[in-house]
Amino acid sequence: MGLVISGSAMGSVLYPIMLNNLINGRLGFANGLRVTAGVIGSLLLIACLLMRTRLPPKPHAVSYARVLHNSLRDHAYVCACFGIAAFQVGYFFVIFYFQLDSSLHGLSKEFSFYSLTIFNGGSFVGRFTGGIVASYVGIPNTIIGCSLISSALIFSMIGLHSVASVVLIGISCGYFCGSFIALVPSLISHLTPEISDIGARIGIMFALSSITSLLGTPICGAVLTSHFTWWKPILLAGGIATSGTILLVSMQFILKIRPKTANACSKEIAV
């Protein structure tokens, strides 16, 4: 899963550089976009031709109403969904405002352009290695640690003022955010008792996360204002991401007490 998701981070590293050189080169804006669209379309066509399903499709579709009803009764899953959704606010704040933050703190325009490349480079490594770490310490523990460290790094953007700080925050935050993003589908799979419900549960989680991803960035922009008071949106985004970490810790707590609760119930039934 991490290997597949790391491809999007690699594209995030190469795509802006390619598009910038094409638009500002001989081709210009229109032809540069046409070439880029051709490259993306060709790669997607190759991917579609190479993909194969591991299992044949089921004759009967999964009932989303049933999955949703069962999911709402799963408190660990609910905490995970809201925790992931809250984390997305902080994640997309960095994606959209990291370059602007660096350019408005005296860094050159050329270097500020590559700040997102630095972030996505760290994200590529994090997505690639996150699964390896999770195989030793567990998926819930890894994703909680990544969320906690990423939240702290979002707060650290208040001190961004030099090339060194941009590189350090970009690589570190990119790595832990990338590991978090790579492990999200695996976490939902880990929380799903029936394998046939994994797709529906992942879809429900992404539907909820899409709302916070859509609303979080413009809200942070409104808090930033035209005066660029950076500490306000940084505290807002970091605080919401931290609340997501708290929800994920609650998820882990519920998972820990489940076996004890199940054992207690079985003993009562036996008596």
C-alpha positions as CSV (number, residue, x, y, z in Angstrom):
1,M,0.0,0.0,0.0
2,G,2.8,2.4,0.9
3,L,4.6,1.6,-2.3
4,V,1.6,2.5,-4.4
5,I,0.7,5.7,-2.5
6,S,4.4,6.8,-2.7
7,G,3.8,7.2,-6.5
8,S,1.6,10.3,-5.9
9,A,4.3,11.9,-3.8
10,M,6.9,11.3,-6.5
11,G,4.5,12.9,-9.0
12,S,4.1,15.8,-6.6
13,V,7.9,16.3,-6.7
14,L,8.3,16.0,-10.5
15,Y,5.1,17.5,-11.8
16,P,5.5,21.1,-10.5
17,I,9.1,21.3,-11.8
18,M,8.1,19.9,-15.2
19,L,5.1,22.2,-15.5
20,N,7.2,25.3,-14.4
21,N,9.9,24.6,-17.0
22,L,7.3,24.0,-19.8
23,I,5.3,27.1,-19.1
24,N,8.3,29.4,-18.7
25,G,10.1,27.8,-21.6
26,R,9.6,27.8,-25.3
27,L,6.2,26.0,-25.3
28,G,4.4,28.6,-23.2
29,F,1.2,28.1,-21.1
30,A,-1.2,26.4,-23.5
31,N,1.3,24.0,-25.1
32,G,2.9,23.3,-21.8
33,L,-0.4,22.2,-20.4
34,R,-1.1,20.1,-23.5
35,V,2.2,18.2,-23.1
36,T,1.6,17.7,-19.4
37,A,-1.9,16.4,-20.1
38,G,-0.5,14.0,-22.7
39,V,2.1,12.6,-20.2
40,I,-0.5,12.2,-17.5
41,G,-3.0,10.6,-19.9
42,S,-0.4,8.1,-21.2
43,L,0.7,7.1,-17.7
44,L,-2.9,6.6,-16.6
45,L,-3.6,4.5,-19.7
46,I,-0.6,2.2,-19.0
47,A,-1.8,1.9,-15.3
48,C,-5.3,0.9,-16.4
49,L,-4.0,-1.7,-18.8
50,L,-1.7,-3.2,-16.2
51,M,-4.2,-3.4,-13.3
52,R,-5.8,-6.7,-12.4
53,T,-8.3,-7.5,-9.6
54,R,-7.0,-10.1,-7.1
55,L,-10.5,-11.5,-6.5
56,P,-13.5,-11.8,-8.9
57,P,-16.3,-9.2,-8.3
58,K,-19.0,-10.3,-5.9
59,P,-22.4,-11.0,-7.6
60,H,-24.2,-8.9,-5.0
61,A,-23.1,-5.3,-4.2
62,V,-22.4,-4.4,-0.6
63,S,-25.2,-2.5,1.1
64,Y,-23.8,0.9,2.1
65,A,-26.8,1.4,4.5
66,R,-25.9,-1.7,6.4
67,V,-22.2,-0.9,6.5
68,L,-22.9,2.7,7.6
69,H,-25.2,1.4,10.4
70,N,-22.7,-1.1,11.6
71,S,-19.8,1.5,11.4
72,L,-21.6,4.0,13.5
73,R,-21.8,1.4,16.3
74,D,-18.0,0.8,16.0
75,H,-16.7,3.5,18.3
76,A,-13.0,2.9,17.4
77,Y,-13.9,3.3,13.7
78,V,-15.8,6.5,14.4
79,C,-12.9,8.0,16.4
80,A,-10.5,7.0,13.6
81,C,-12.7,8.7,10.9
82,F,-13.0,12.0,12.8
83,G,-9.4,11.9,13.8
84,I,-8.2,11.5,10.2
85,A,-10.7,14.2,9.0
86,A,-9.3,16.6,11.6
87,F,-5.7,15.8,10.7
88,Q,-6.5,16.7,7.0
89,V,-7.0,20.3,8.0
90,G,-3.4,20.6,9.2
91,Y,-2.0,18.6,6.3
92,F,-3.6,20.7,3.6
93,F,-2.7,23.9,5.4
94,V,0.9,23.0,4.9
95,I,0.3,21.9,1.3
96,F,-1.3,25.2,0.4
97,Y,0.5,27.8,2.5
98,F,4.1,26.4,3.0
99,Q,5.4,28.0,-0.2
100,L,3.6,31.3,0.5
101,D,4.9,31.4,4.1
102,S,8.5,30.9,2.9
103,S,8.3,33.5,0.2
104,L,6.9,36.1,2.5
105,H,9.7,35.6,5.0
106,G,12.5,37.0,2.8
107,L,13.4,33.8,0.9
108,S,14.0,34.0,-2.8
109,K,11.3,33.3,-5.2
110,E,13.3,30.5,-6.8
111,F,13.9,28.7,-3.5
112,S,10.3,29.2,-2.3
113,F,9.1,27.5,-5.5
114,Y,11.0,24.4,-4.4
115,S,9.8,24.4,-0.8
116,L,6.8,22.2,-1.8
117,T,9.2,19.9,-3.7
118,I,11.2,19.5,-0.5
119,F,8.0,18.7,1.4
120,N,6.9,16.2,-1.2
121,G,10.3,14.6,-1.3
122,G,10.1,14.0,2.4
123,S,6.5,12.7,1.9
124,F,7.8,10.2,-0.7
125,V,10.2,8.7,1.8
126,G,7.6,8.7,4.5
127,R,5.0,6.9,2.4
128,F,7.5,4.4,1.3
129,T,8.9,3.5,4.7
130,G,5.7,4.0,6.9
131,G,4.5,0.5,6.3
132,I,7.9,-0.9,7.3
133,V,7.8,0.9,10.6
134,A,4.1,-0.2,11.1
135,S,5.1,-3.8,10.7
136,Y,7.2,-3.5,13.8
137,V,5.2,-1.2,16.1
138,G,1.7,-1.7,14.7
139,I,-0.5,0.4,12.4
140,P,-2.4,2.3,15.2
141,N,0.8,3.2,17.1
142,T,2.6,4.3,14.0
143,I,-0.3,6.5,12.7
144,I,-0.7,8.1,16.2
145,G,3.0,8.9,16.4
146,C,3.0,10.4,12.9
147,S,0.0,12.5,13.7
148,L,1.5,13.8,16.9
149,I,4.8,14.7,15.4
150,S,3.2,16.3,12.3
151,S,1.0,18.4,14.6
152,A,4.1,19.6,16.5
153,L,5.8,20.4,13.2
154,I,2.8,22.5,12.0
155,F,3.1,24.6,15.2
156,S,6.8,25.0,14.4
157,M,6.0,26.9,11.3
158,I,5.6,29.9,13.5
159,G,9.4,30.0,13.6
160,L,9.9,29.7,9.9
161,H,12.3,32.5,8.7
162,S,15.3,31.0,7.0
163,V,16.4,28.5,4.3
164,A,17.5,26.0,7.0
165,S,14.1,26.2,8.8
166,V,12.2,25.6,5.5
167,V,14.3,22.6,4.6
168,L,14.1,21.1,8.2
169,I,10.3,21.7,8.5
170,G,9.7,20.6,4.9
171,I,11.5,17.3,5.1
172,S,10.4,16.4,8.6
173,C,6.7,17.4,8.2
174,G,6.6,15.8,4.7
175,Y,8.0,12.6,6.1
176,F,5.6,12.2,9.0
177,C,2.6,13.5,7.0
178,G,3.4,11.1,4.2
179,S,3.6,8.1,6.6
180,F,0.3,9.1,8.0
181,I,-1.4,9.4,4.6
182,A,0.1,6.0,3.5
183,L,-1.3,4.2,6.5
184,V,-4.8,5.6,6.5
185,P,-6.3,2.8,4.2
186,S,-4.4,0.2,6.2
187,L,-5.8,1.5,9.4
188,I,-9.4,1.3,8.2
189,S,-8.7,-2.2,7.0
190,H,-7.3,-3.0,10.4
191,L,-10.5,-1.8,12.0
192,T,-12.8,-3.6,9.7
193,P,-13.9,-7.1,10.8
194,E,-15.5,-8.2,7.5
195,I,-13.2,-8.0,4.5
196,S,-16.2,-7.3,2.2
197,D,-16.9,-4.0,4.0
198,I,-13.3,-2.6,3.6
199,G,-14.1,-0.6,0.4
200,A,-17.3,0.8,1.8
201,R,-15.6,1.8,5.1
202,I,-12.7,3.5,3.3
203,G,-15.2,5.4,1.1
204,I,-17.1,6.6,4.2
205,M,-13.9,7.7,5.8
206,F,-12.8,9.6,2.7
207,A,-16.2,11.2,2.3
208,L,-15.9,12.7,5.8
209,S,-12.3,13.7,5.2
210,S,-13.2,15.5,2.0
211,I,-15.4,17.9,3.9
212,T,-12.6,19.0,6.2
213,S,-10.1,19.1,3.4
214,L,-12.5,21.3,1.4
215,L,-13.4,23.7,4.2
216,G,-10.1,23.8,6.3
217,T,-7.9,25.6,3.8
218,P,-10.2,28.6,3.0
219,I,-11.0,28.9,6.7
220,C,-7.3,29.1,7.5
221,G,-6.9,31.6,4.7
222,A,-9.7,33.8,6.1
223,V,-7.9,33.6,9.5
224,L,-4.6,34.6,7.9
225,T,-6.2,37.8,6.4
226,S,-4.5,40.1,3.9
227,H,-2.1,41.2,6.7
228,F,-0.6,37.7,6.8
229,T,-0.8,37.2,10.5
230,W,0.8,33.7,10.3
231,W,0.5,32.6,13.9
232,K,-3.3,32.6,13.9
233,P,-3.9,30.0,11.1
234,I,-0.9,28.0,12.3
235,L,-2.4,27.7,15.7
236,L,-5.8,26.9,14.2
237,A,-4.4,24.2,11.8
238,G,-2.1,22.8,14.4
239,G,-4.8,22.7,17.1
240,I,-7.3,20.9,14.8
241,A,-4.6,18.4,13.8
242,T,-3.8,17.8,17.5
243,S,-7.5,17.2,18.2
244,G,-7.3,14.5,15.5
245,T,-4.4,12.9,17.4
246,I,-6.4,12.9,20.6
247,L,-9.2,11.1,18.7
248,L,-6.8,8.5,17.4
249,V,-5.5,7.9,20.9
250,S,-9.1,7.4,21.9
251,M,-9.4,4.9,19.1
252,Q,-6.4,3.0,20.4
253,F,-7.8,3.0,23.9
254,I,-11.0,1.5,22.7
255,L,-9.1,-1.2,20.9
256,K,-7.1,-2.0,24.0
257,I,-10.2,-2.4,26.3
258,R,-12.2,-4.5,23.7
259,P,-10.5,-7.8,24.6
260,K,-11.0,-7.2,28.3
261,T,-14.7,-6.3,27.7
262,A,-15.2,-9.4,25.5
263,N,-13.6,-11.7,28.1
264,A,-15.7,-10.2,30.9
265,C,-18.9,-10.7,28.9
266,S,-18.0,-14.3,28.0
267,K,-17.4,-15.1,31.7
268,E,-20.8,-13.7,32.6
269,I,-22.4,-15.8,30.0
270,A,-20.6,-18.9,31.2
271,V,-21.8,-18.2,34.8
